[in-house]
Amino acid sequence: MIWELLWEHKGKLLGVAAGLFFGIIYLLVGFWDTLVFVVFVSTGYYIGRKLDHKEDLREILDRILPGKFR
């Protein structure tokens, strides 16, 4: 029964867990360090998602930083 309830509200549960995680990081290391951490994680997620969809890494980097990886 508890698993069904958790599965039904998995988005809310994930949001609360992420908020708690980032809140603890903010309290431990500060705002700017947390912001840099979020930027790195977001960039890693973006590149990983592109690679999962079989896109070329050079093409991705060329879109992000035009003319640097030819």
All heavy atoms as a GROMACS GRO file, in nm:
protein
  584
    1MET      N    1   0.080  -0.119   0.000
    1MET     CA    2   0.000   0.000   0.000
    1MET      C    3   0.085   0.126   0.000
    1MET      O    4   0.059   0.218  -0.074
    1MET     CB    5  -0.092   0.000   0.120
    1MET     CG    6  -0.167   0.127   0.131
    1MET     SD    7  -0.313   0.105   0.228
    1MET     CE    8  -0.356   0.272   0.249
    2ILE      N    9   0.189   0.130   0.082
    2ILE     CA   10   0.274   0.248   0.087
    2ILE      C   11   0.349   0.266  -0.044
    2ILE      O   12   0.370   0.377  -0.090
    2ILE     CB   13   0.370   0.244   0.208
    2ILE    CG1   14   0.444   0.376   0.227
    2ILE    CG2   15   0.472   0.134   0.192
    2ILE    CD1   16   0.360   0.480   0.291
    3TRP      N   17   0.387   0.154  -0.108
    3TRP     CA   18   0.458   0.162  -0.235
    3TRP      C   19   0.369   0.216  -0.346
    3TRP      O   20   0.414   0.291  -0.431
    3TRP     CB   21   0.515   0.026  -0.274
    3TRP     CG   22   0.620  -0.019  -0.178
    3TRP    CD1   23   0.612  -0.124  -0.092
    3TRP    CD2   24   0.748   0.040  -0.155
    3TRP    NE1   25   0.725  -0.134  -0.017
    3TRP    CE2   26   0.812  -0.034  -0.054
    3TRP    CE3   27   0.816   0.148  -0.209
    3TRP    CZ2   28   0.939  -0.003  -0.007
    3TRP    CZ3   29   0.942   0.179  -0.161
    3TRP    CH2   30   1.002   0.104  -0.062
    4GLU      N   31   0.242   0.178  -0.342
    4GLU     CA   32   0.147   0.230  -0.441
    4GLU      C   33   0.131   0.381  -0.425
    4GLU      O   34   0.125   0.454  -0.524
    4GLU     CB   35   0.012   0.161  -0.427
    4GLU     CG   36   0.015   0.014  -0.462
    4GLU     CD   37  -0.115  -0.056  -0.425
    4GLU    OE1   38  -0.209   0.011  -0.377
    4GLU    OE2   39  -0.121  -0.178  -0.444
    5LEU      N   40   0.124   0.426  -0.301
    5LEU     CA   41   0.110   0.568  -0.274
    5LEU      C   42   0.234   0.645  -0.319
    5LEU      O   43   0.225   0.751  -0.381
    5LEU     CB   44   0.085   0.591  -0.124
    5LEU     CG   45   0.060   0.734  -0.081
    5LEU    CD1   46  -0.067   0.787  -0.145
    5LEU    CD2   47   0.052   0.743   0.070
    6LEU      N   48   0.352   0.590  -0.290
    6LEU     CA   49   0.476   0.654  -0.334
    6LEU      C   50   0.487   0.655  -0.485
    6LEU      O   51   0.532   0.753  -0.545
    6LEU     CB   52   0.597   0.584  -0.272
    6LEU     CG   53   0.614   0.600  -0.121
    6LEU    CD1   54   0.732   0.517  -0.073
    6LEU    CD2   55   0.631   0.746  -0.084
    7TRP      N   56   0.448   0.546  -0.551
    7TRP     CA   57   0.457   0.537  -0.697
    7TRP      C   58   0.361   0.637  -0.763
    7TRP      O   59   0.392   0.696  -0.865
    7TRP     CB   60   0.426   0.395  -0.742
    7TRP     CG   61   0.449   0.377  -0.888
    7TRP    CD1   62   0.355   0.368  -0.984
    7TRP    CD2   63   0.575   0.368  -0.955
    7TRP    NE1   64   0.413   0.353  -1.107
    7TRP    CE2   65   0.548   0.353  -1.092
    7TRP    CE3   66   0.707   0.372  -0.912
    7TRP    CZ2   67   0.650   0.342  -1.186
    7TRP    CZ3   68   0.807   0.361  -1.007
    7TRP    CH2   69   0.778   0.346  -1.141
    8GLU      N   70   0.246   0.656  -0.701
    8GLU     CA   71   0.146   0.749  -0.755
    8GLU      C   72   0.196   0.894  -0.748
    8GLU      O   73   0.163   0.975  -0.833
    8GLU     CB   74   0.015   0.734  -0.676
    8GLU     CG   75  -0.098   0.818  -0.730
    8GLU     CD   76  -0.226   0.794  -0.652
    8GLU    OE1   77  -0.246   0.681  -0.603
    8GLU    OE2   78  -0.304   0.889  -0.641
    9HIS      N   79   0.276   0.924  -0.648
    9HIS     CA   80   0.325   1.060  -0.628
    9HIS      C   81   0.477   1.068  -0.644
    9HIS      O   82   0.544   1.143  -0.573
    9HIS     CB   83   0.285   1.110  -0.488
    9HIS     CG   84   0.138   1.115  -0.469
    9HIS    ND1   85   0.059   1.212  -0.526
    9HIS    CD2   86   0.054   1.033  -0.401
    9HIS    CE1   87  -0.066   1.191  -0.492
    9HIS    NE2   88  -0.072   1.082  -0.417
   10LYS      N   89   0.532   0.993  -0.740
   10LYS     CA   90   0.677   0.987  -0.754
   10LYS      C   91   0.738   1.120  -0.795
   10LYS      O   92   0.849   1.152  -0.754
   10LYS     CB   93   0.718   0.876  -0.850
   10LYS     CG   94   0.673   0.897  -0.992
   10LYS     CD   95   0.711   0.781  -1.080
   10LYS     CE   96   0.648   0.799  -1.217
   10LYS     NZ   97   0.666   0.686  -1.301
   11GLY      N   98   0.667   1.202  -0.874
   11GLY     CA   99   0.720   1.333  -0.911
   11GLY      C  100   0.733   1.425  -0.792
   11GLY      O  101   0.832   1.495  -0.776
   12LYS      N  102   0.632   1.425  -0.707
   12LYS     CA  103   0.636   1.508  -0.587
   12LYS      C  104   0.747   1.460  -0.494
   12LYS      O  105   0.820   1.541  -0.435
   12LYS     CB  106   0.503   1.504  -0.514
   12LYS     CG  107   0.391   1.568  -0.591
   12LYS     CD  108   0.260   1.547  -0.521
   12LYS     CE  109   0.146   1.594  -0.608
   12LYS     NZ  110   0.016   1.556  -0.554
   13LEU      N  111   0.760   1.330  -0.480
   13LEU     CA  112   0.862   1.273  -0.393
   13LEU      C  113   1.002   1.306  -0.445
   13LEU      O  114   1.090   1.344  -0.368
   13LEU     CB  115   0.844   1.122  -0.382
   13LEU     CG  116   0.937   1.048  -0.289
   13LEU    CD1  117   0.914   1.093  -0.145
   13LEU    CD2  118   0.915   0.898  -0.299
   14LEU      N  119   1.022   1.294  -0.576
   14LEU     CA  120   1.150   1.328  -0.636
   14LEU      C  121   1.180   1.476  -0.619
   14LEU      O  122   1.294   1.515  -0.590
   14LEU     CB  123   1.152   1.289  -0.783
   14LEU     CG  124   1.282   1.307  -0.857
   14LEU    CD1  125   1.391   1.222  -0.795
   14LEU    CD2  126   1.264   1.272  -1.003
   15GLY      N  127   1.079   1.561  -0.636
   15GLY     CA  128   1.098   1.705  -0.618
   15GLY      C  129   1.137   1.741  -0.475
   15GLY      O  130   1.225   1.824  -0.452
   16VAL      N  131   1.072   1.678  -0.379
   16VAL     CA  132   1.105   1.703  -0.239
   16VAL      C  133   1.246   1.653  -0.208
   16VAL      O  134   1.324   1.721  -0.140
   16VAL     CB  135   1.002   1.636  -0.145
   16VAL    CG1  136   1.050   1.636  -0.001
   16VAL    CG2  137   0.869   1.707  -0.157
   17ALA      N  138   1.282   1.537  -0.260
   17ALA     CA  139   1.417   1.483  -0.236
   17ALA      C  140   1.523   1.574  -0.298
   17ALA      O  141   1.626   1.602  -0.236
   17ALA     CB  142   1.428   1.342  -0.293
   18ALA      N  143   1.498   1.623  -0.420
   18ALA     CA  144   1.594   1.714  -0.484
   18ALA      C  145   1.603   1.845  -0.407
   18ALA      O  146   1.713   1.898  -0.387
   18ALA     CB  147   1.552   1.740  -0.629
   19GLY      N  148   1.490   1.898  -0.363
   19GLY     CA  149   1.492   2.020  -0.284
   19GLY      C  150   1.567   2.004  -0.153
   19GLY      O  151   1.644   2.092  -0.112
   20LEU      N  152   1.547   1.892  -0.088
   20LEU     CA  153   1.618   1.864   0.037
   20LEU      C  154   1.768   1.852   0.012
   20LEU      O  155   1.850   1.908   0.085
   20LEU     CB  156   1.564   1.736   0.099
   20LEU     CG  157   1.626   1.693   0.231
   20LEU    CD1  158   1.595   1.796   0.340
   20LEU    CD2  159   1.574   1.557   0.272
   21PHE      N  160   1.804   1.781  -0.095
   21PHE     CA  161   1.946   1.763  -0.130
   21PHE      C  162   2.013   1.897  -0.157
   21PHE      O  163   2.118   1.928  -0.101
   21PHE     CB  164   1.956   1.670  -0.252
   21PHE     CG  165   2.096   1.654  -0.304
   21PHE    CD1  166   2.188   1.578  -0.234
   21PHE    CD2  167   2.135   1.713  -0.422
   21PHE    CE1  168   2.318   1.562  -0.281
   21PHE    CE2  169   2.263   1.698  -0.471
   21PHE     CZ  170   2.355   1.623  -0.400
   22PHE      N  171   1.952   1.979  -0.243
   22PHE     CA  172   2.012   2.108  -0.275
   22PHE      C  173   2.008   2.205  -0.157
   22PHE      O  174   2.096   2.289  -0.141
   22PHE     CB  175   1.947   2.170  -0.399
   22PHE     CG  176   1.988   2.103  -0.526
   22PHE    CD1  177   1.896   2.034  -0.603
   22PHE    CD2  178   2.119   2.107  -0.568
   22PHE    CE1  179   1.935   1.972  -0.719
   22PHE    CE2  180   2.159   2.045  -0.685
   22PHE     CZ  181   2.067   1.977  -0.760
   23GLY      N  182   1.907   2.193  -0.072
   23GLY     CA  183   1.902   2.274   0.048
   23GLY      C  184   2.016   2.243   0.143
   23GLY      O  185   2.078   2.334   0.200
   24ILE      N  186   2.045   2.116   0.159
   24ILE     CA  187   2.157   2.076   0.246
   24ILE      C  188   2.290   2.121   0.187
   24ILE      O  189   2.377   2.172   0.258
   24ILE     CB  190   2.154   1.923   0.269
   24ILE    CG1  191   2.035   1.887   0.358
   24ILE    CG2  192   2.285   1.875   0.331
   24ILE    CD1  193   2.009   1.740   0.372
   25ILE      N  194   2.306   2.108   0.055
   25ILE     CA  195   2.430   2.156  -0.009
   25ILE      C  196   2.444   2.306   0.012
   25ILE      O  197   2.552   2.356   0.043
   25ILE     CB  198   2.431   2.120  -0.159
   25ILE    CG1  199   2.450   1.970  -0.178
   25ILE    CG2  200   2.543   2.195  -0.232
   25ILE    CD1  201   2.445   1.925  -0.321
   26TYR      N  202   2.334   2.380  -0.006
   26TYR     CA  203   2.337   2.525   0.015
   26TYR      C  204   2.380   2.559   0.158
   26TYR      O  205   2.462   2.649   0.179
   26TYR     CB  206   2.200   2.585  -0.016
   26TYR     CG  207   2.188   2.730   0.021
   26TYR    CD1  208   2.248   2.828  -0.055
   26TYR    CD2  209   2.117   2.768   0.134
   26TYR    CE1  210   2.238   2.961  -0.021
   26TYR    CE2  211   2.106   2.901   0.169
   26TYR     CZ  212   2.167   2.997   0.092
   26TYR     OH  213   2.157   3.128   0.125
   27LEU      N  214   2.326   2.489   0.254
   27LEU     CA  215   2.362   2.516   0.393
   27LEU      C  216   2.507   2.482   0.424
   27LEU      O  217   2.572   2.548   0.504
   27LEU     CB  218   2.270   2.439   0.487
   27LEU     CG  219   2.125   2.487   0.492
   27LEU    CD1  220   2.042   2.393   0.578
   27LEU    CD2  221   2.117   2.629   0.544
   28LEU      N  222   2.559   2.378   0.359
   28LEU     CA  223   2.695   2.333   0.388
   28LEU      C  224   2.802   2.416   0.317
   28LEU      O  225   2.906   2.446   0.375
   28LEU     CB  226   2.711   2.186   0.353
   28LEU     CG  227   2.632   2.088   0.439
   28LEU    CD1  228   2.651   1.946   0.388
   28LEU    CD2  229   2.675   2.098   0.584
   29VAL      N  230   2.779   2.449   0.189
   29VAL     CA  231   2.887   2.511   0.112
   29VAL      C  232   2.855   2.651   0.063
   29VAL      O  233   2.944   2.720   0.013
   29VAL     CB  234   2.929   2.423  -0.008
   29VAL    CG1  235   2.985   2.291   0.039
   29VAL    CG2  236   2.816   2.403  -0.105
   30GLY      N  237   2.732   2.696   0.070
   30GLY     CA  238   2.700   2.832   0.028
   30GLY      C  239   2.631   2.838  -0.107
   30GLY      O  240   2.625   2.741  -0.182
   31PHE      N  241   2.580   2.956  -0.137
   31PHE     CA  242   2.498   2.976  -0.257
   31PHE      C  243   2.578   2.959  -0.386
   31PHE      O  244   2.537   2.886  -0.476
   31PHE     CB  245   2.434   3.115  -0.254
   31PHE     CG  246   2.357   3.146  -0.378
   31PHE    CD1  247   2.235   3.087  -0.402
   31PHE    CD2  248   2.408   3.234  -0.473
   31PHE    CE1  249   2.163   3.114  -0.517
   31PHE    CE2  250   2.338   3.262  -0.587
   31PHE     CZ  251   2.215   3.203  -0.609
   32TRP      N  252   2.691   3.028  -0.399
   32TRP     CA  253   2.764   3.028  -0.526
   32TRP      C  254   2.824   2.892  -0.557
   32TRP      O  255   2.825   2.849  -0.674
   32TRP     CB  256   2.869   3.138  -0.528
   32TRP     CG  257   2.805   3.272  -0.524
   32TRP    CD1  258   2.805   3.360  -0.421
   32TRP    CD2  259   2.725   3.332  -0.627
   32TRP    NE1  260   2.732   3.470  -0.454
   32TRP    CE2  261   2.681   3.457  -0.579
   32TRP    CE3  262   2.686   3.293  -0.754
   32TRP    CZ2  263   2.602   3.542  -0.655
   32TRP    CZ3  264   2.606   3.378  -0.829
   32TRP    CH2  265   2.565   3.500  -0.780
   33ASP      N  266   2.874   2.823  -0.457
   33ASP     CA  267   2.926   2.688  -0.479
   33ASP      C  268   2.814   2.594  -0.524
   33ASP      O  269   2.834   2.510  -0.611
   33ASP     CB  270   2.992   2.634  -0.352
   33ASP     CG  271   3.120   2.707  -0.317
   33ASP    OD1  272   3.182   2.764  -0.408
   33ASP    OD2  273   3.157   2.709  -0.199
   34THR      N  274   2.697   2.611  -0.465
   34THR     CA  275   2.582   2.529  -0.504
   34THR      C  276   2.541   2.560  -0.647
   34THR      O  277   2.510   2.470  -0.725
   34THR     CB  278   2.464   2.554  -0.409
   34THR    OG1  279   2.506   2.524  -0.276
   34THR    CG2  280   2.346   2.468  -0.445
   35LEU      N  281   2.543   2.688  -0.684
   35LEU     CA  282   2.508   2.727  -0.820
   35LEU      C  283   2.605   2.668  -0.922
   35LEU      O  284   2.563   2.617  -1.026
   35LEU     CB  285   2.504   2.879  -0.831
   35LEU     CG  286   2.447   2.936  -0.958
   35LEU    CD1  287   2.300   2.896  -0.973
   35LEU    CD2  288   2.460   3.087  -0.958
   36VAL      N  289   2.733   2.671  -0.893
   36VAL     CA  290   2.833   2.611  -0.981
   36VAL      C  291   2.810   2.461  -0.992
   36VAL      O  292   2.816   2.403  -1.102
   36VAL     CB  293   2.976   2.642  -0.931
   36VAL    CG1  294   3.080   2.559  -1.004
   36VAL    CG2  295   3.006   2.790  -0.946
   37PHE      N  296   2.780   2.396  -0.882
   37PHE     CA  297   2.751   2.253  -0.880
   37PHE      C  298   2.632   2.221  -0.971
   37PHE      O  299   2.636   2.128  -1.051
   37PHE     CB  300   2.725   2.207  -0.737
   37PHE     CG  301   2.682   2.065  -0.724
   37PHE    CD1  302   2.773   1.962  -0.741
   37PHE    CD2  303   2.551   2.032  -0.694
   37PHE    CE1  304   2.734   1.830  -0.729
   37PHE    CE2  305   2.511   1.901  -0.683
   37PHE     CZ  306   2.603   1.799  -0.700
   38VAL      N  307   2.526   2.300  -0.960
   38VAL     CA  308   2.405   2.278  -1.042
   38VAL      C  309   2.437   2.298  -1.190
   38VAL      O  310   2.389   2.222  -1.275
   38VAL     CB  311   2.291   2.371  -0.996
   38VAL    CG1  312   2.176   2.372  -1.094
   38VAL    CG2  313   2.242   2.330  -0.859
   39VAL      N  314   2.520   2.396  -1.224
   39VAL     CA  315   2.558   2.418  -1.363
   39VAL      C  316   2.636   2.297  -1.417
   39VAL      O  317   2.610   2.250  -1.529
   39VAL     CB  318   2.641   2.548  -1.378
   39VAL    CG1  319   2.708   2.557  -1.514
   39VAL    CG2  320   2.552   2.669  -1.355
   40PHE      N  321   2.728   2.244  -1.339
   40PHE     CA  322   2.804   2.127  -1.383
   40PHE      C  323   2.714   2.004  -1.401
   40PHE      O  324   2.727   1.932  -1.500
   40PHE     CB  325   2.916   2.093  -1.284
   40PHE     CG  326   3.034   2.185  -1.293
   40PHE    CD1  327   3.108   2.213  -1.180
   40PHE    CD2  328   3.072   2.243  -1.412
   40PHE    CE1  329   3.218   2.297  -1.186
   40PHE    CE2  330   3.181   2.327  -1.420
   40PHE     CZ  331   3.253   2.355  -1.306
   41VAL      N  332   2.625   1.982  -1.308
   41VAL     CA  333   2.534   1.868  -1.317
   41VAL      C  334   2.442   1.883  -1.438
   41VAL      O  335   2.420   1.788  -1.513
   41VAL     CB  336   2.452   1.851  -1.187
   41VAL    CG1  337   2.340   1.750  -1.205
   41VAL    CG2  338   2.543   1.808  -1.073
   42SER      N  339   2.391   2.003  -1.460
   42SER     CA  340   2.302   2.027  -1.574
   42SER      C  341   2.376   2.007  -1.706
   42SER      O  342   2.321   1.950  -1.800
   42SER     CB  343   2.245   2.169  -1.568
   42SER     OG  344   2.169   2.185  -1.453
   43THR      N  345   2.499   2.054  -1.714
   43THR     CA  346   2.579   2.036  -1.835
   43THR      C  347   2.606   1.888  -1.860
   43THR      O  348   2.595   1.840  -1.973
   43THR     CB  349   2.712   2.113  -1.824
   43THR    OG1  350   2.683   2.251  -1.801
   43THR    CG2  351   2.794   2.099  -1.950
   44GLY      N  352   2.640   1.816  -1.756
   44GLY     CA  353   2.662   1.671  -1.770
   44GLY      C  354   2.537   1.598  -1.814
   44GLY      O  355   2.542   1.509  -1.900
   45TYR      N  356   2.423   1.637  -1.759
   45TYR     CA  357   2.296   1.576  -1.800
   45TYR      C  358   2.268   1.605  -1.947
   45TYR      O  359   2.228   1.516  -2.022
   45TYR     CB  360   2.182   1.629  -1.714
   45TYR     CG  361   2.046   1.584  -1.762
   45TYR    CD1  362   2.000   1.456  -1.738
   45TYR    CD2  363   1.966   1.670  -1.836
   45TYR    CE1  364   1.877   1.414  -1.784
   45TYR    CE2  365   1.843   1.630  -1.882
   45TYR     CZ  366   1.799   1.502  -1.856
   45TYR     OH  367   1.677   1.462  -1.903
   46TYR      N  368   2.289   1.730  -1.990
   46TYR     CA  369   2.262   1.769  -2.128
   46TYR      C  370   2.349   1.690  -2.225
   46TYR      O  371   2.300   1.633  -2.323
   46TYR     CB  372   2.288   1.920  -2.145
   46TYR     CG  373   2.275   1.968  -2.286
   46TYR    CD1  374   2.150   1.988  -2.342
   46TYR    CD2  375   2.386   1.996  -2.363
   46TYR    CE1  376   2.137   2.033  -2.472
   46TYR    CE2  377   2.375   2.040  -2.492
   46TYR     CZ  378   2.250   2.060  -2.546
   46TYR     OH  379   2.239   2.103  -2.676
   47ILE      N  380   2.478   1.682  -2.197
   47ILE     CA  381   2.569   1.607  -2.285
   47ILE      C  382   2.537   1.458  -2.282
   47ILE      O  383   2.534   1.392  -2.386
   47ILE     CB  384   2.715   1.635  -2.246
   47ILE    CG1  385   2.750   1.780  -2.279
   47ILE    CG2  386   2.810   1.540  -2.317
   47ILE    CD1  387   2.886   1.825  -2.229
   48GLY      N  388   2.507   1.403  -2.165
   48GLY     CA  389   2.471   1.262  -2.155
   48GLY      C  390   2.344   1.229  -2.230
   48GLY      O  391   2.334   1.126  -2.296
   49ARG      N  392   2.245   1.318  -2.224
   49ARG     CA  393   2.120   1.296  -2.296
   49ARG      C  394   2.144   1.297  -2.446
   49ARG      O  395   2.089   1.215  -2.520
   49ARG     CB  396   2.019   1.404  -2.259
   49ARG     CG  397   1.882   1.381  -2.318
   49ARG     CD  398   1.790   1.490  -2.282
   49ARG     NE  399   1.844   1.613  -2.342
   49ARG     CZ  400   1.777   1.725  -2.355
   49ARG    NH1  401   1.656   1.733  -2.309
   49ARG    NH2  402   1.831   1.830  -2.411
   50LYS      N  403   2.230   1.388  -2.493
   50LYS     CA  404   2.262   1.394  -2.635
   50LYS      C  405   2.335   1.268  -2.680
   50LYS      O  406   2.310   1.215  -2.787
   50LYS     CB  407   2.346   1.518  -2.667
   50LYS     CG  408   2.273   1.647  -2.648
   50LYS     CD  409   2.159   1.660  -2.746
   50LYS     CE  410   2.092   1.794  -2.733
   50LYS     NZ  411   1.984   1.813  -2.826
   51LEU      N  412   2.426   1.219  -2.597
   51LEU     CA  413   2.498   1.097  -2.631
   51LEU      C  414   2.406   0.975  -2.631
   51LEU      O  415   2.424   0.883  -2.711
   51LEU     CB  416   2.614   1.075  -2.535
   51LEU     CG  417   2.730   1.174  -2.548
   51LEU    CD1  418   2.832   1.150  -2.439
   51LEU    CD2  419   2.793   1.166  -2.685
   52ASP      N  420   2.306   0.974  -2.542
   52ASP     CA  421   2.208   0.865  -2.541
   52ASP      C  422   2.127   0.861  -2.669
   52ASP      O  423   2.083   0.755  -2.712
   52ASP     CB  424   2.112   0.879  -2.423
   52ASP     CG  425   2.175   0.836  -2.292
   52ASP    OD1  426   2.282   0.770  -2.297
   52ASP    OD2  427   2.118   0.868  -2.187
   53HIS      N  428   2.109   0.978  -2.730
   53HIS     CA  429   2.034   0.986  -2.855
   53HIS      C  430   2.126   0.972  -2.977
   53HIS      O  431   2.090   1.009  -3.087
   53HIS     CB  432   1.956   1.117  -2.864
   53HIS     CG  433   1.844   1.125  -2.765
   53HIS    ND1  434   1.736   1.040  -2.768
   53HIS    CD2  435   1.825   1.206  -2.659
   53HIS    CE1  436   1.654   1.070  -2.669
   53HIS    NE2  437   1.707   1.171  -2.600
   54LYS      N  438   2.248   0.921  -2.953
   54LYS     CA  439   2.345   0.890  -3.057
   54LYS      C  440   2.391   1.011  -3.137
   54LYS      O  441   2.419   1.002  -3.255
   54LYS     CB  442   2.289   0.785  -3.156
   54LYS     CG  443   2.236   0.660  -3.093
   54LYS     CD  444   2.345   0.578  -3.030
   54LYS     CE  445   2.287   0.446  -2.985
   54LYS     NZ  446   2.325   0.407  -2.855
   55GLU      N  447   2.401   1.127  -3.072
   55GLU     CA  448   2.454   1.245  -3.138
   55GLU      C  449   2.605   1.248  -3.120
   55GLU      O  450   2.659   1.198  -3.021
   55GLU     CB  451   2.392   1.372  -3.082
   55GLU     CG  452   2.246   1.386  -3.116
   55GLU     CD  453   2.190   1.521  -3.080
   55GLU    OE1  454   2.265   1.622  -3.090
   55GLU    OE2  455   2.073   1.528  -3.044
   56ASP      N  456   2.675   1.306  -3.216
   56ASP     CA  457   2.820   1.312  -3.215
   56ASP      C  458   2.867   1.416  -3.113
   56ASP      O  459   2.816   1.528  -3.108
   56ASP     CB  460   2.871   1.348  -3.354
   56ASP     CG  461   3.022   1.344  -3.364
   56ASP    OD1  462   3.084   1.267  -3.288
   56ASP    OD2  463   3.077   1.418  -3.448
   57LEU      N  464   2.967   1.381  -3.033
   57LEU     CA  465   3.016   1.471  -2.930
   57LEU      C  466   3.077   1.598  -2.991
   57LEU      O  467   3.060   1.707  -2.939
   57LEU     CB  468   3.119   1.400  -2.841
   57LEU     CG  469   3.173   1.479  -2.723
   57LEU    CD1  470   3.059   1.521  -2.631
   57LEU    CD2  471   3.275   1.400  -2.647
   58ARG      N  472   3.147   1.585  -3.103
   58ARG     CA  473   3.205   1.703  -3.168
   58ARG      C  474   3.096   1.798  -3.215
   58ARG      O  475   3.111   1.920  -3.206
   58ARG     CB  476   3.293   1.663  -3.285
   58ARG     CG  477   3.422   1.600  -3.244
   58ARG     CD  478   3.510   1.576  -3.365
   58ARG     NE  479   3.628   1.503  -3.330
   58ARG     CZ  480   3.743   1.562  -3.297
   58ARG    NH1  481   3.752   1.692  -3.295
   58ARG    NH2  482   3.847   1.489  -3.265
   59GLU      N  483   2.986   1.744  -3.265
   59GLU     CA  484   2.875   1.826  -3.310
   59GLU      C  485   2.812   1.901  -3.192
   59GLU      O  486   2.777   2.019  -3.202
   59GLU     CB  487   2.771   1.737  -3.377
   59GLU     CG  488   2.654   1.811  -3.437
   59GLU     CD  489   2.558   1.713  -3.504
   59GLU    OE1  490   2.605   1.630  -3.583
   59GLU    OE2  491   2.438   1.722  -3.474
   60ILE      N  492   2.800   1.834  -3.079
   60ILE     CA  493   2.745   1.897  -2.958
   60ILE      C  494   2.837   2.010  -2.912
   60ILE      O  495   2.791   2.121  -2.885
   60ILE     CB  496   2.728   1.793  -2.846
   60ILE    CG1  497   2.626   1.687  -2.886
   60ILE    CG2  498   2.686   1.859  -2.716
   60ILE    CD1  499   2.625   1.566  -2.796
   61LEU      N  500   2.967   1.982  -2.904
   61LEU     CA  501   3.062   2.083  -2.859
   61LEU      C  502   3.070   2.199  -2.957
   61LEU      O  503   3.088   2.314  -2.917
   61LEU     CB  504   3.199   2.021  -2.838
   61LEU     CG  505   3.210   1.924  -2.720
   61LEU    CD1  506   3.347   1.859  -2.716
   61LEU    CD2  507   3.181   1.994  -2.589
   62ASP      N  508   3.056   2.172  -3.087
   62ASP     CA  509   3.057   2.278  -3.187
   62ASP      C  510   2.935   2.368  -3.173
   62ASP      O  511   2.942   2.489  -3.196
   62ASP     CB  512   3.063   2.219  -3.328
   62ASP     CG  513   3.091   2.325  -3.432
   62ASP    OD1  514   3.180   2.410  -3.406
   62ASP    OD2  515   3.026   2.324  -3.539
   63ARG      N  516   2.822   2.311  -3.132
   63ARG     CA  517   2.704   2.392  -3.108
   63ARG      C  518   2.720   2.479  -2.984
   63ARG      O  519   2.674   2.593  -2.980
   63ARG     CB  520   2.581   2.301  -3.091
   63ARG     CG  521   2.474   2.333  -3.192
   63ARG     CD  522   2.350   2.250  -3.172
   63ARG     NE  523   2.377   2.113  -3.215
   63ARG     CZ  524   2.328   2.006  -3.158
   63ARG    NH1  525   2.248   2.016  -3.055
   63ARG    NH2  526   2.356   1.887  -3.203
   64ILE      N  527   2.786   2.426  -2.881
   64ILE     CA  528   2.805   2.501  -2.757
   64ILE      C  529   2.915   2.606  -2.774
   64ILE      O  530   2.899   2.721  -2.734
   64ILE     CB  531   2.839   2.405  -2.640
   64ILE    CG1  532   2.721   2.312  -2.615
   64ILE    CG2  533   2.874   2.483  -2.516
   64ILE    CD1  534   2.754   2.201  -2.516
   65LEU      N  535   3.026   2.564  -2.832
   65LEU     CA  536   3.141   2.652  -2.853
   65LEU      C  537   3.177   2.654  -3.002
   65LEU      O  538   3.265   2.582  -3.046
   65LEU     CB  539   3.262   2.602  -2.773
   65LEU     CG  540   3.240   2.586  -2.621
   65LEU    CD1  541   3.353   2.505  -2.561
   65LEU    CD2  542   3.230   2.722  -2.557
   66PRO      N  543   3.109   2.736  -3.082
   66PRO     CA  544   3.128   2.732  -3.227
   66PRO      C  545   3.272   2.763  -3.267
   66PRO      O  546   3.334   2.858  -3.218
   66PRO     CB  547   3.033   2.840  -3.279
   66PRO     CG  548   2.954   2.888  -3.165
   66PRO     CD  549   3.014   2.834  -3.040
   67GLY      N  550   3.325   2.682  -3.359
   67GLY     CA  551   3.458   2.705  -3.416
   67GLY      C  552   3.575   2.658  -3.331
   67GLY      O  553   3.688   2.670  -3.372
   68LYS      N  554   3.552   2.605  -3.214
   68LYS     CA  555   3.663   2.565  -3.127
   68LYS      C  556   3.706   2.419  -3.145
   68LYS      O  557   3.816   2.383  -3.111
   68LYS     CB  558   3.623   2.584  -2.979
   68LYS     CG  559   3.582   2.723  -2.943
   68LYS     CD  560   3.702   2.812  -2.929
   68LYS     CE  561   3.655   2.948  -2.880
   68LYS     NZ  562   3.758   3.046  -2.886
   69PHE      N  563   3.618   2.334  -3.198
   69PHE     CA  564   3.647   2.191  -3.207
   69PHE      C  565   3.637   2.141  -3.350
   69PHE      O  566   3.567   2.046  -3.380
   69PHE     CB  567   3.550   2.112  -3.118
   69PHE     CG  568   3.567   2.141  -2.973
   69PHE    CD1  569   3.488   2.234  -2.908
   69PHE    CD2  570   3.667   2.078  -2.902
   69PHE    CE1  571   3.506   2.262  -2.775
   69PHE    CE2  572   3.686   2.106  -2.768
   69PHE     CZ  573   3.606   2.198  -2.704
   70ARG      N  574   3.710   2.199  -3.440
   70ARG     CA  575   3.708   2.154  -3.581
   70ARG      C  576   3.834   2.081  -3.614
   70ARG      O  577   3.934   2.088  -3.561
   70ARG     CB  578   3.691   2.273  -3.673
   70ARG     CG  579   3.553   2.330  -3.659
   70ARG     CD  580   3.532   2.438  -3.762
   70ARG     NE  581   3.404   2.498  -3.730
   70ARG     CZ  582   3.297   2.485  -3.804
   70ARG    NH1  583   3.301   2.416  -3.915
   70ARG    NH2  584   3.185   2.542  -3.772
   0.00000   0.00000   0.00000
